[in-house]
Amino acid sequence: MENHDKQSSLQAETTVSPWMTFFTPTYNRCHTLHRVYDSLVNMIKPIDDGKTIDFEWVIVDDGSCDDTYTLVKKWCDEDKIPIRYYFQRNQGKHVATNFATNIAHGKMMTIIDSDDSMFDNTLCIFWKEWNKIPDGIRHKFKGVTARCIDPDSGKIVGSKLPMQPYYTHPQDMRFRDHITGEMHGFNRVDVMKEFPFPVFEEKTHFCPEAIVWFEMGKKYLESIVDSPVRTYFRDTGNAITRGNTSNRSRANYYLWQWELNNIVLKYLFRSPKEMIKAVVGISMDGFRTGRSLSKILKDVTLLKCKIMVLLFSPIGLFLSKRET
């Protein structure tokens, strides 16, 4: 395998103005990446008023040392679908996502992990459901979110939706309506640019996606639909977001901080278990990553939340010393 610096790139024939950018961040996943490729090669393109609704596939390789480059070069040479490949030094999925957002040609973008498999009609579902949103309010929406299928049971993952159409904010869906399960959707690229993934300290190579989705959800709605668009595989042994306990604790600390400063008081009585998880989690992961209690409390801006964190900090300290 030859070496590539962060400027390395490959490109198959591009689409002039695709509606959708399928984006895949990847790290040493050449043994599963074919799932994404095969599903995109077989993707049915919707036709609207005689015009084909097209897509592109953007791959950001987050420092792989396997045969990912060689594999993608082969696919580019086949030229079956528009592909753009970029290589960066290992910095994490959040950094790769910000880069992909800035260079995306599509109006919409969906993140397809490197072990995903999309259904043939995924693009058709996305196009149809987006255009079902009335013209007069569509600007208030960030995108459409659909369901995933468990490959073992063949059933939709998670709980049923309360209604259709189900227009909501993502935090309301999770903490007010208690909808569970892995989902898959797309967002407008302009909204993705408005809400980039935060880049924390250099040693944190992962940012919990919920921080960004919930931050978007403070301003924008999304349409949640029952149609399945993706098979939810779990073989993520060396996935781009996987890391050791210390790395995960560093990343989760920022999730708990965001929840405490934004939504804990709002949902405390609707989802007490999830909110207390944030109250305990910030001290647990704070202690694990070498923060003092005073530093943890300083990162919590709301007085009521500070008091709760202080009261639950002995539990956080106890849990921080347990093996995970």
C-alpha positions as CSV (number, residue, x, y, z in Angstrom):
1,M,0.0,0.0,0.0
2,E,1.6,3.3,-1.1
3,N,1.6,6.3,1.2
4,H,-0.7,9.3,0.7
5,D,-0.6,12.7,2.2
6,K,-3.7,14.6,3.2
7,Q,-3.9,16.2,-0.3
8,S,-4.4,12.8,-2.0
9,S,-7.6,12.5,-4.0
10,L,-9.4,10.5,-6.6
11,Q,-12.3,11.4,-8.8
12,A,-14.6,9.5,-11.1
13,E,-16.9,11.4,-13.6
14,T,-18.8,14.0,-11.5
15,T,-22.4,15.1,-11.7
16,V,-22.8,18.8,-12.5
17,S,-25.4,19.5,-9.8
18,P,-26.5,16.5,-7.8
19,W,-29.4,16.8,-5.4
20,M,-27.8,14.5,-2.9
21,T,-24.3,14.0,-1.6
22,F,-23.8,10.6,0.0
23,F,-20.8,11.1,2.3
24,T,-18.8,8.3,3.8
25,P,-16.1,8.8,6.4
26,T,-13.9,5.8,6.6
27,Y,-10.9,4.4,8.6
28,N,-9.5,0.9,7.7
29,R,-12.8,-0.4,6.5
30,C,-12.0,-1.7,3.0
31,H,-13.6,-5.0,4.0
32,T,-17.0,-3.5,4.5
33,L,-16.9,-0.4,2.3
34,H,-18.2,-2.5,-0.6
35,R,-21.7,-2.5,1.0
36,V,-21.9,1.3,0.5
37,Y,-20.6,1.0,-3.1
38,D,-22.9,-1.8,-4.1
39,S,-25.9,-0.1,-2.7
40,L,-25.1,3.2,-4.5
41,V,-24.4,1.4,-7.8
42,N,-27.9,-0.1,-7.5
43,M,-29.5,3.1,-6.3
44,I,-32.7,4.0,-8.2
45,K,-32.8,7.6,-9.2
46,P,-36.1,9.4,-8.9
47,I,-37.4,11.3,-12.0
48,D,-39.3,14.5,-11.5
49,D,-41.0,16.3,-14.4
50,G,-38.7,14.4,-16.8
51,K,-35.5,15.3,-14.9
52,T,-33.4,12.7,-13.3
53,I,-32.5,13.4,-9.6
54,D,-28.8,12.6,-9.3
55,F,-26.3,12.0,-6.5
56,E,-22.6,11.9,-5.8
57,W,-20.5,9.9,-3.4
58,V,-17.9,11.7,-1.4
59,I,-15.4,9.5,0.6
60,V,-13.1,11.0,3.2
61,D,-10.4,8.6,4.3
62,D,-9.4,9.4,7.8
63,G,-5.9,8.1,7.7
64,S,-6.5,4.4,6.7
65,C,-3.4,2.1,6.4
66,D,-5.3,-0.7,4.7
67,D,-6.2,-1.0,1.0
68,T,-8.9,1.5,1.0
69,Y,-7.2,3.8,-1.6
70,T,-6.6,0.9,-4.0
71,L,-10.2,-0.3,-3.7
72,V,-11.7,3.2,-4.3
73,K,-9.3,3.7,-7.2
74,K,-10.7,0.6,-8.8
75,W,-14.2,1.9,-8.4
76,C,-13.3,5.2,-9.8
77,D,-11.8,3.5,-12.9
78,E,-15.0,1.5,-13.3
79,D,-16.8,4.9,-13.4
80,K,-20.2,3.5,-12.6
81,I,-21.2,6.3,-10.2
82,P,-19.7,9.8,-9.4
83,I,-17.1,9.3,-6.7
84,R,-14.8,11.8,-5.1
85,Y,-12.2,10.5,-2.6
86,Y,-10.0,12.5,-0.3
87,F,-7.4,11.4,2.2
88,Q,-6.7,13.2,5.5
89,R,-4.5,12.4,8.5
90,N,-6.4,10.7,11.3
91,Q,-8.4,13.4,12.9
92,G,-11.9,11.9,13.4
93,K,-15.2,11.6,11.8
94,H,-16.3,15.1,12.9
95,V,-13.4,16.8,11.1
96,A,-14.0,14.6,8.0
97,T,-17.7,15.6,8.0
98,N,-16.9,19.3,8.2
99,F,-14.6,18.9,5.2
100,A,-17.2,17.0,3.2
101,T,-19.8,19.6,4.0
102,N,-17.6,22.3,2.6
103,I,-16.8,20.5,-0.7
104,A,-20.2,18.9,-1.3
105,H,-21.8,19.5,-4.6
106,G,-25.3,18.4,-3.5
107,K,-28.0,20.5,-2.0
108,M,-28.6,17.7,0.6
109,M,-26.1,15.4,2.4
110,T,-26.5,12.1,4.2
111,I,-23.7,10.4,6.1
112,I,-23.3,6.7,5.2
113,D,-21.0,4.9,7.5
114,S,-18.4,2.6,6.0
115,D,-20.3,-0.5,6.9
116,D,-23.7,0.7,5.8
117,S,-26.0,-0.7,3.2
118,M,-28.7,1.5,1.7
119,F,-31.9,0.2,0.0
120,D,-32.3,0.6,-3.7
121,N,-35.2,3.1,-3.2
122,T,-33.5,5.2,-0.5
123,L,-33.0,8.2,-2.8
124,C,-36.5,8.0,-4.1
125,I,-37.9,7.9,-0.5
126,F,-35.8,10.9,0.5
127,W,-36.8,12.9,-2.6
128,K,-40.5,12.0,-2.2
129,E,-40.7,12.8,1.6
130,W,-38.8,16.0,1.3
131,N,-41.2,17.2,-1.4
132,K,-44.2,16.2,0.7
133,I,-43.4,19.0,3.1
134,P,-45.5,21.9,2.1
135,D,-43.7,24.6,0.1
136,G,-44.6,27.3,2.5
137,I,-42.9,25.7,5.5
138,R,-40.1,23.7,3.9
139,H,-37.6,26.4,4.8
140,K,-38.2,25.6,8.5
141,F,-36.9,22.0,8.0
142,K,-33.4,20.7,8.1
143,G,-34.2,17.4,6.3
144,V,-35.9,14.1,6.5
145,T,-35.1,11.2,8.9
146,A,-36.2,7.6,8.1
147,R,-35.9,4.2,9.7
148,C,-33.4,1.4,9.8
149,I,-33.9,-2.4,9.4
150,D,-32.3,-5.0,11.7
151,P,-30.5,-7.5,9.4
152,D,-31.2,-10.4,11.8
153,S,-34.9,-9.8,12.4
154,G,-35.8,-7.9,9.2
155,K,-37.8,-5.5,11.4
156,I,-37.6,-1.8,11.9
157,V,-35.3,-0.8,14.7
158,G,-36.9,1.1,17.5
159,S,-40.4,2.2,18.6
160,K,-43.3,3.3,16.4
161,L,-43.9,6.9,15.4
162,P,-46.9,8.6,17.0
163,M,-48.3,10.0,13.7
164,Q,-47.6,10.6,10.0
165,P,-46.5,13.1,9.0
166,Y,-44.4,13.5,12.1
167,Y,-42.8,17.0,12.0
168,T,-40.7,17.5,15.1
169,H,-37.4,18.7,16.6
170,P,-35.0,15.8,17.2
171,Q,-34.7,16.4,21.0
172,D,-38.5,16.4,21.3
173,M,-38.6,13.1,19.4
174,R,-36.2,11.5,21.8
175,F,-37.0,13.1,25.2
176,R,-40.6,14.2,24.9
177,D,-42.1,11.5,22.6
178,H,-39.7,8.8,23.6
179,I,-39.0,7.5,20.1
180,T,-36.1,5.0,20.2
181,G,-34.0,3.2,17.7
182,E,-31.3,3.9,15.1
183,M,-32.4,6.1,12.3
184,H,-31.0,7.5,9.1
185,G,-31.7,10.8,7.4
186,F,-30.3,13.7,5.4
187,N,-29.8,17.4,6.1
188,R,-29.6,20.5,3.9
189,V,-26.0,21.3,3.1
190,D,-26.6,25.0,4.0
191,V,-27.8,23.9,7.4
192,M,-24.8,21.6,7.8
193,K,-22.5,24.6,7.1
194,E,-24.5,26.7,9.5
195,F,-23.9,24.1,12.3
196,P,-20.4,22.6,11.8
197,F,-19.2,19.9,14.1
198,P,-17.2,21.4,17.0
199,V,-13.5,20.5,17.0
200,F,-12.3,20.0,20.6
201,E,-8.9,19.5,22.0
202,E,-6.4,17.8,19.7
203,K,-6.6,14.4,21.5
204,T,-10.3,14.1,21.0
205,H,-10.9,12.3,17.8
206,F,-14.7,11.9,18.1
207,C,-17.6,14.3,18.6
208,P,-21.0,12.9,19.6
209,E,-23.3,13.6,16.6
210,A,-26.2,14.3,18.9
211,I,-24.6,17.7,19.9
212,V,-24.9,18.9,16.3
213,W,-28.3,17.3,15.5
214,F,-29.8,18.8,18.7
215,E,-28.2,22.2,18.1
216,M,-29.8,22.2,14.6
217,G,-33.0,21.1,16.3
218,K,-33.2,24.3,18.3
219,K,-33.8,26.2,15.1
220,Y,-35.1,23.6,12.5
221,L,-37.7,20.9,12.3
222,E,-37.3,17.5,10.6
223,S,-39.8,15.2,9.0
224,I,-39.6,11.7,10.5
225,V,-41.0,8.9,8.3
226,D,-41.6,5.2,8.9
227,S,-40.0,4.1,5.6
228,P,-36.8,2.0,6.0
229,V,-33.8,3.2,4.0
230,R,-30.8,1.5,5.6
231,T,-29.8,-1.9,7.0
232,Y,-28.3,-1.4,10.4
233,F,-25.1,-3.5,10.7
234,R,-23.2,-3.8,14.0
235,D,-19.8,-5.1,12.9
236,T,-17.9,-1.9,13.8
237,G,-14.8,-3.4,15.4
238,N,-12.5,-0.7,14.1
239,A,-15.0,1.9,13.0
240,I,-14.0,5.5,12.7
241,T,-15.9,6.5,15.8
242,R,-14.6,3.7,18.0
243,G,-11.8,4.3,20.5
244,N,-10.6,3.5,23.9
245,T,-12.5,4.4,27.1
246,S,-10.5,7.5,27.6
247,N,-11.2,8.9,24.1
248,R,-14.9,8.1,24.5
249,S,-15.0,9.8,27.9
250,R,-13.4,12.9,26.5
251,A,-16.1,13.1,23.8
252,N,-19.0,12.2,26.0
253,Y,-18.0,14.9,28.4
254,Y,-19.0,17.5,25.8
255,L,-22.3,15.8,25.1
256,W,-23.2,15.9,28.8
257,Q,-22.1,19.5,29.0
258,W,-24.3,20.5,26.0
259,E,-27.3,18.7,27.4
260,L,-26.9,20.3,30.9
261,N,-26.6,23.8,29.3
262,N,-29.4,23.4,26.8
263,I,-32.1,20.7,27.5
264,V,-31.8,19.1,31.0
265,L,-34.2,21.4,32.8
266,K,-36.7,21.3,29.9
267,Y,-36.9,17.5,29.8
268,L,-36.1,16.6,33.4
269,F,-39.6,15.5,34.2
270,R,-40.4,14.0,30.8
271,S,-37.2,12.0,30.6
272,P,-35.7,11.9,34.1
273,K,-33.5,8.8,33.5
274,E,-31.9,10.4,30.4
275,M,-31.4,13.8,32.1
276,I,-29.9,12.3,35.3
277,K,-27.6,10.3,33.0
278,A,-26.2,13.6,31.8
279,V,-26.0,15.0,35.4
280,V,-24.0,12.0,36.6
281,G,-22.1,11.5,33.3
282,I,-20.4,14.9,33.2
283,S,-18.7,14.3,36.6
284,M,-18.0,10.6,35.8
285,D,-16.3,11.4,32.4
286,G,-14.9,14.6,33.8
287,F,-13.0,12.7,36.6
288,R,-11.9,10.1,34.1
289,T,-10.3,12.7,31.9
290,G,-8.5,14.5,34.8
291,R,-10.8,17.4,35.4
292,S,-11.4,18.7,38.9
293,L,-14.9,19.2,40.3
294,S,-14.4,23.0,40.2
295,K,-13.6,22.8,36.5
296,I,-16.6,20.5,35.8
297,L,-18.9,22.9,37.7
298,K,-17.4,25.9,35.7
299,D,-18.4,24.2,32.5
300,V,-22.1,24.0,33.6
301,T,-23.7,27.4,33.1
302,L,-27.1,27.0,34.7
303,L,-27.2,27.3,38.5
304,K,-29.9,24.6,39.0
305,C,-27.8,22.2,36.9
306,K,-24.6,23.1,38.8
307,I,-26.4,22.2,42.0
308,M,-27.5,18.8,40.6
309,V,-24.1,18.0,39.3
310,L,-22.6,18.8,42.7
311,L,-25.1,16.7,44.5
312,F,-24.6,13.7,42.2
313,S,-20.8,14.1,41.9
314,P,-20.0,11.4,44.5
315,I,-21.8,8.9,42.3
316,G,-19.9,10.2,39.3
317,L,-16.6,9.8,41.2
318,F,-17.5,6.2,42.2
319,L,-18.4,5.3,38.6
320,S,-15.3,6.9,37.2
321,K,-13.1,4.5,39.1
322,R,-15.0,1.4,37.8
323,E,-13.6,-0.7,35.0
324,T,-15.6,-0.2,31.7
